[in-house]
Every structure is written in structure tokens, then in C-alpha cells.
């Protein structure tokens, strides 16, 4: 009798797993459309917020450059703690917005109760990623400013020329560069606000989905849905010369590599384990 009960329980588990797998597979097209809508709505709005941030950044940074007495102005003179705090608050708002909606979609997809709760392990993992992302953006800004100062120094330019540029000689200047960061034109050559928004909304979605799978307790593996030839760590990845699209990974790996590069279209699709 005991053996029969165990066999019956195993059969029920197998039936439930099969049903969950069918549910996930059937829900995939709908979830993909909802994901595209979520990111399509969030990206341009986040880009506007980032554009406004970069305009405020310019208003804080450029006057300090103009007051410098020599071309040896150092981007470290900017109060990067202020920039980190403001950009971090902006990111937190958007990661919470995208994450909350993502958890709702994942709950529908896997048929489980998962919710964006600040006490949940997965939600903490998502929010913990913000500091690293913000630091990376500020480091990129600092490096770009430093490169332009170095070029101005090599050219023997004045502080005024560093700020306003010399268009006829191919030197754009700090004002044009930082103003370009505030561009939300997807086709713009220097549209940092747009690029960051597209990258970070996708990053927030991937992180939230992986951690929602973990919080559900039903998913151990995920399938990578990615662009043609895109590797795990970066687009050109020697470890994955044919790309990772269609390959299976554990949740920890997916959590570590939510996206591979700016404007990455990666998503992680669930494989039911129980």
C-alpha cells in the first residue's frame, strides 16, 4: 500500500509538472507581447527622466569648469556623490516600476503567487544591482570628460574653448558633449539618455524575471532568448561563438548576466522544474 501511495504521489507530481510546462509554453507568446509593451512604454519615459538628469548635471558641472583658472581642470572636482545619489534615486524608481510589473507577468506565466515585496529575497537582489549600474554610468561620464580635457590640453586650448568647443577644427567641447547626453533621439550619435534607458529597462526586466522565478520556487533553469550571435558576457563572446540563444542556464548565472551589452534584447524564459 505504501509503495502504491508513493507511486500515486509521483504520478500526480509528474502530471502537475507536465501541466505547468504546458501552461508556461502556452503563455509564452502572450508574455513576450506584454514584455515588449512594458519596455516599449517604460523606455521613452525613463529616457526623458535621464535627459532631465543630464541637463541638471550640466548645470552643476559646466559652471565649475568655466571658473577654472587653467586647462588642468579635473573631472574629479565634480561632486560625484551628489550625482550618484540623484541617479540612484532615478534608477530605483524605474527598477521598482519595471520590477513590479515584471513580477505580475511572471506570476501569470508560471501560475504562482509572486509579488514585488521589499522583504522578498529576489526583490532585494534586483535593487542591490542599482549601485553597480549607477557607478558604471558615472565612471563612463568621468572618463569621457577626462578624455576631452586631455584632448584640449594637447591642442593647447583655453578653458573657454574646452567648454564651448571649436567646431571648425572638429572639437565639440564639453557643452555639446554633455548636452548630447540628454538626447532622447534613438538614432542620435550621442543619445546617452536613450541608450541608458533602453539598456536599464531591459536589465531591470531580466533581473526581475529571474528573481521572480526564484521566488516562485518552481523554476531552476531558464532558457536564453537573445539576439543572433550574442554571447553570455558580451556580444562577441569567445566561450559562446554561436551565441547563447536557446541555451539553458541556472538561475544564478542568469542573475549574474541579465544582459550582455547596451541595448541588449535578452530575456530569460522559464523551464519548469516542479
C-alpha positions in Angstrom: 0.0 0.0 0.0 2.8 2.4 0.9 4.5 1.8 -2.5 1.3 2.4 -4.3 0.8 5.7 -2.5 4.3 6.8 -3.3 3.8 5.8 -6.9 0.5 7.7 -7.0 2.1 10.8 -5.5 4.9 10.6 -8.1 2.3 10.3 -10.8 0.4 13.4 -9.5 3.7 15.3 -9.4 4.5 14.3 -12.9 1.1 15.4 -14.1 1.4 18.7 -12.3 4.8 19.3 -13.8 3.5 18.4 -17.3 0.6 20.8 -16.8 2.8 23.6 -15.6 5.2 23.1 -18.6 2.2 23.3 -20.9 0.9 26.4 -19.1 4.3 28.1 -19.4 4.7 27.2 -23.1 1.2 28.4 -23.9 1.7 31.7 -22.0 5.0 32.5 -23.7 3.7 34.4 -26.7 1.4 36.5 -24.6 4.1 37.2 -22.0 6.5 38.2 -24.8 4.0 40.7 -26.2 3.4 42.1 -22.7 7.1 42.3 -22.1 7.5 44.3 -25.3 4.7 46.6 -24.3 6.1 47.1 -20.8 9.6 48.0 -22.1 8.1 50.0 -25.0 6.2 52.2 -22.6 8.9 52.4 -19.9 12.0 53.1 -22.1 11.0 56.5 -23.6 9.7 57.7 -20.2 12.9 56.7 -18.4 14.8 58.4 -21.3 13.0 61.7 -20.5 13.9 61.4 -16.8 17.5 60.7 -17.7 17.6 63.6 -20.2 16.4 65.9 -17.4 19.1 64.5 -15.1 21.9 65.1 -17.6 20.6 68.7 -18.0 20.9 69.2 -14.2 24.3 67.5 -14.3 25.4 70.1 -17.0 24.1 73.0 -14.9 26.2 71.8 -11.9 29.4 70.8 -13.7 30.0 73.3 -16.5 30.0 76.5 -14.4 32.8 74.9 -12.3 34.8 74.3 -15.5 34.3 77.8 -16.7 35.6 79.2 -13.4 38.8 77.2 -13.6 42.0 79.2 -14.0 43.8 76.6 -16.1 43.2 73.9 -18.6 44.2 71.4 -15.9 40.6 71.2 -14.7 40.0 67.7 -13.3 36.6 65.9 -13.6 37.2 64.7 -10.0 36.3 68.3 -9.0 32.7 67.3 -9.6 30.8 66.1 -6.5 30.2 62.6 -7.8 28.5 61.7 -4.5 25.7 64.1 -5.5 25.5 62.6 -8.9 25.4 59.0 -7.5 22.6 59.9 -5.1 20.4 61.6 -7.7 21.0 59.0 -10.4 20.5 56.2 -7.9 17.1 57.6 -6.9 16.1 57.8 -10.5 17.2 54.2 -11.2 15.4 53.0 -8.0 12.1 54.5 -9.2 12.4 52.8 -12.6 13.6 49.4 -11.3 10.7 49.3 -8.9 8.2 50.2 -11.6 9.6 47.7 -14.1 10.2 45.1 -11.4 6.6 45.3 -10.1 5.1 44.8 -13.5 7.5 42.0 -14.3 6.6 40.1 -11.2 3.0 40.3 -12.2 3.7 38.9 -15.6 5.9 36.1 -14.3 3.2 35.2 -11.8 0.8 34.7 -14.7 3.3 32.8 -16.7 4.3 30.2 -14.1 0.9 30.1 -12.3 2.3 31.0 -8.9 1.9 33.7 -6.3 4.8 36.0 -6.6 4.7 39.7 -5.7 7.1 42.6 -5.6 7.8 42.7 -1.9 10.7 44.6 -0.4 11.2 41.7 2.0 11.5 39.1 -0.7 15.0 37.8 -1.5 14.6 38.3 -5.2 13.5 41.9 -4.9 16.5 42.7 -2.8 18.7 41.1 -5.4 17.2 43.4 -8.1 17.6 46.6 -6.0 21.1 45.7 -4.9 22.2 45.8 -8.6 21.4 49.5 -8.8 24.5 50.8 -7.1 26.8 49.0 -9.5 24.9 50.2 -12.6 24.9 53.8 -11.4 28.6 53.7 -10.6 29.3 52.3 -14.1 27.4 55.2 -15.7 29.2 57.8 -13.6 32.6 56.2 -14.4 31.7 56.5 -18.1 30.8 60.1 -17.7 34.0 60.9 -15.7 36.2 59.1 -18.3 34.5 61.0 -21.2 35.1 64.3 -19.5 38.7 63.4 -18.8 39.4 62.4 -22.4 38.0 65.7 -23.6 40.2 67.6 -21.1 43.2 65.6 -22.3 42.5 66.4 -25.9 42.0 70.1 -25.1 45.3 70.1 -23.3 47.1 68.5 -26.2 45.6 71.1 -28.5 46.7 74.0 -26.2 43.1 75.2 -25.8 41.8 77.6 -23.2 39.2 76.8 -20.6 36.6 78.7 -22.7 37.5 76.7 -25.7 37.3 73.5 -23.7 33.7 74.4 -22.7 32.3 75.8 -26.0 34.5 73.8 -28.4 36.0 74.7 -31.8 33.5 73.3 -34.3 35.6 74.3 -37.3 38.5 72.1 -36.0 36.4 69.1 -35.1 36.5 69.7 -31.3 32.9 69.8 -30.0 33.6 70.9 -26.4 32.1 69.9 -23.1 28.9 71.8 -23.6 27.9 70.0 -26.8 29.0 66.6 -25.4 27.0 66.9 -22.2 24.0 68.3 -24.0 24.2 65.3 -26.3 23.9 63.1 -23.3 20.5 64.5 -22.7 19.3 63.5 -26.2 16.4 61.0 -26.4 16.7 60.5 -30.1 17.1 56.7 -30.7 19.1 57.5 -33.8 21.3 60.1 -32.3 25.1 59.6 -32.3 25.4 60.6 -28.6 22.0 59.8 -27.2 23.1 58.5 -23.8 19.7 59.1 -22.2 18.0 56.9 -24.8 20.7 54.2 -24.7 20.8 54.0 -20.9 17.0 53.9 -20.7 16.8 51.0 -23.2 19.6 49.2 -21.5 18.4 49.6 -18.0 14.7 48.8 -18.5 15.8 45.6 -20.3 18.2 44.9 -17.4 15.6 45.5 -14.8 13.1 43.2 -16.6 15.7 40.4 -16.9 16.8 40.7 -13.3 13.2 40.9 -12.0 12.1 37.9 -14.1 14.9 35.7 -13.0 14.3 36.6 -9.3 10.6 36.1 -9.7 11.3 32.6 -11.0 13.5 32.0 -7.9 10.8 33.4 -5.6 8.2 31.2 -7.1 10.1 28.1 -6.0 9.1 26.3 -9.3 11.9 27.2 -11.7 15.5 26.1 -11.5 16.6 26.7 -15.1 15.9 29.3 -17.7 16.3 29.5 -21.5 18.1 32.4 -23.0 16.2 34.3 -25.7 18.7 36.7 -27.2 19.8 38.3 -30.4 21.6 36.3 -33.1 25.2 35.6 -32.1 25.0 37.4 -28.7 27.2 35.8 -26.1 26.7 35.5 -22.4 29.0 38.2 -21.0 29.3 40.4 -24.1 28.1 40.3 -27.7 31.3 38.8 -29.0 32.0 36.0 -26.5 34.7 33.5 -27.2 33.1 31.0 -24.9 29.9 31.1 -27.0 30.9 31.8 -30.6 27.4 30.8 -31.8 25.6 32.9 -29.2 23.5 31.8 -26.2 20.0 32.0 -27.8 18.2 28.8 -26.9 20.7 27.6 -24.3 19.8 26.6 -20.8 21.3 28.2 -17.7 20.8 28.0 -13.9 19.2 31.0 -12.1 22.5 32.2 -10.6 24.1 32.5 -14.0 21.1 34.3 -15.4 21.1 36.6 -12.4 24.7 37.5 -13.0 24.3 38.2 -16.7 20.8 39.8 -17.1 22.0 41.5 -20.3 25.3 41.4 -22.2 25.8 44.9 -23.6 24.0 48.2 -24.1 20.7 47.9 -26.0 20.8 44.1 -25.4 17.4 42.4 -26.1 18.0 39.4 -23.8 15.1 37.7 -21.9 15.2 34.6 -19.7 12.4 32.1 -20.3 11.4 29.7 -17.5 11.9 25.9 -17.6 9.5 24.3 -15.1 11.3 22.1 -12.5 8.4 21.1 -10.3 
